[in-house]
C-alpha cells in the first residue's frame, strides 16, 4: 500500500502485527519522498528487520525522474544495477517512456506490477 495515502484502517489491516503507535509514526513523516526516508524515520522506533518486514506491505510512490536507487528497487525485479542504469537514462518524458526503459530489465509480470507503484 502507498505510504503517502494509506488510511489507519488500511495500514492496520494490511501490515501484520502493527500497532497504533507505529501507524501514527508511519503517518507523522508523510509525505515520504523515498524509501530511504521511510527507513531512516522508522529506525528511530524499530530495527532493520522490522522495517524490512513492513516494506513487504508498503511502498513509497516512485517518481521515475527523481527516485533514488533504493526507491527504484521497490519496483519488482529491479536490481541495484538496473536502478543505476535507469537513473543514468533520465530524464524520462513520461511514465510510458520510463516503462519502455524498464521493459528490458524486468519480466512482463513485474512490469505490470511496477505500474501500480509509480507516482502519477
C-alpha positions as CSV (number, residue, x, y, z in Angstrom):
1,X,0.0,0.0,0.0
2,X,1.1,3.6,-0.7
3,X,2.7,5.0,2.5
4,X,1.6,8.5,1.5
5,X,-2.1,7.8,1.2
6,X,-3.0,4.7,3.2
7,X,-5.5,5.2,6.0
8,X,-5.1,4.0,9.6
9,X,-7.6,1.2,8.8
10,X,-5.7,0.1,5.6
11,X,-2.3,0.1,7.4
12,X,-3.8,-1.8,10.4
13,X,-5.4,-4.4,8.1
14,X,-2.5,-4.6,5.7
15,X,0.6,-4.7,7.9
16,X,0.5,-7.8,10.2
17,X,1.2,-7.0,13.9
18,X,1.5,-3.3,13.5
19,X,0.2,-1.3,16.5
20,X,-1.4,2.1,16.8
21,X,1.8,3.8,17.8
22,X,3.6,2.6,14.6
23,X,0.7,3.6,12.5
24,X,1.0,7.1,14.0
25,X,4.7,7.1,13.2
26,X,4.1,6.0,9.6
27,X,1.7,9.0,9.2
28,X,3.8,11.5,11.1
29,X,6.5,11.7,8.4
30,X,4.3,12.0,5.4
31,X,4.8,12.6,2.6
32,X,7.7,10.2,2.0
33,X,9.9,11.2,-0.9
34,X,11.9,7.9,-0.8
35,X,12.1,4.5,0.8
36,X,15.4,5.7,2.4
37,X,13.5,8.4,4.2
38,X,11.0,5.9,5.5
39,X,13.8,3.6,6.7
40,X,15.5,6.5,8.4
41,X,12.4,7.7,10.2
42,X,11.3,4.2,11.3
43,X,14.7,3.3,12.5
44,X,14.1,5.6,15.4
45,X,11.5,3.1,16.7
46,X,12.2,-0.4,15.3
47,X,15.2,-2.4,14.0
48,X,16.1,-3.0,10.4
49,X,14.5,-6.5,10.3
50,X,11.1,-5.0,11.3
51,X,11.4,-2.2,8.7
52,X,12.2,-4.8,6.1
53,X,9.1,-6.7,7.1
54,X,7.0,-3.5,6.8
55,X,8.4,-3.0,3.3
56,X,6.8,-6.2,2.2
57,X,3.4,-4.5,2.5
58,X,4.1,-0.8,1.8
59,X,5.8,1.4,-0.7
60,X,6.8,5.0,-1.5
61,X,5.4,6.0,-4.9
62,X,8.2,6.0,-7.4
63,X,8.9,9.2,-9.3
64,X,10.7,8.0,-12.5
65,X,12.8,11.1,-12.7
66,X,13.5,11.8,-9.0
67,X,13.6,8.5,-7.2
68,X,16.9,7.3,-5.7
69,X,18.3,3.8,-6.4
70,X,16.8,2.3,-3.3
71,X,13.3,3.6,-4.1
72,X,13.6,2.4,-7.7
73,X,14.4,-1.1,-6.3
74,X,11.0,-1.2,-4.8
75,X,9.8,-2.0,-8.4
76,X,9.6,-5.8,-8.8
77,X,12.7,-7.2,-10.5
78,X,14.8,-4.0,-10.4
79,X,18.3,-4.7,-9.2
80,X,20.9,-2.3,-8.0
81,X,22.4,-2.3,-11.5
82,X,19.1,-1.7,-13.1
83,X,18.3,1.2,-10.8
84,X,21.6,2.8,-11.6
85,X,21.0,2.4,-15.4
86,X,17.6,3.9,-15.1
87,X,19.0,6.9,-13.2
88,X,21.6,7.4,-15.9
89,X,18.9,7.2,-18.6
90,X,17.0,10.2,-17.2
91,X,15.1,12.3,-17.8
92,X,12.1,10.3,-19.0
93,X,9.4,12.3,-20.9
94,X,6.6,10.5,-19.0
95,X,5.8,7.2,-17.3
96,X,5.4,5.5,-20.6
97,X,9.0,6.4,-21.6
98,X,10.1,5.0,-18.2
99,X,8.3,1.8,-18.8
100,X,9.9,1.4,-22.2
101,X,13.3,1.6,-20.5
102,X,12.2,-0.8,-17.8
103,X,10.8,-3.4,-20.3
104,X,14.2,-5.0,-20.9
105,X,15.1,-5.1,-17.2
106,X,12.1,-7.0,-15.8
107,X,9.6,-9.7,-16.7
108,X,6.2,-8.8,-18.2
109,X,4.6,-9.7,-14.9
110,X,6.9,-7.5,-13.0
111,X,6.3,-4.6,-15.4
112,X,2.6,-4.9,-14.8
113,X,3.1,-4.8,-11.0
114,X,5.5,-1.8,-11.3
115,X,2.8,0.3,-13.0
116,X,0.9,0.4,-9.7
117,X,3.9,1.7,-7.8
118,X,4.6,4.8,-9.9
119,X,3.8,8.3,-8.9
120,X,1.1,9.6,-11.1
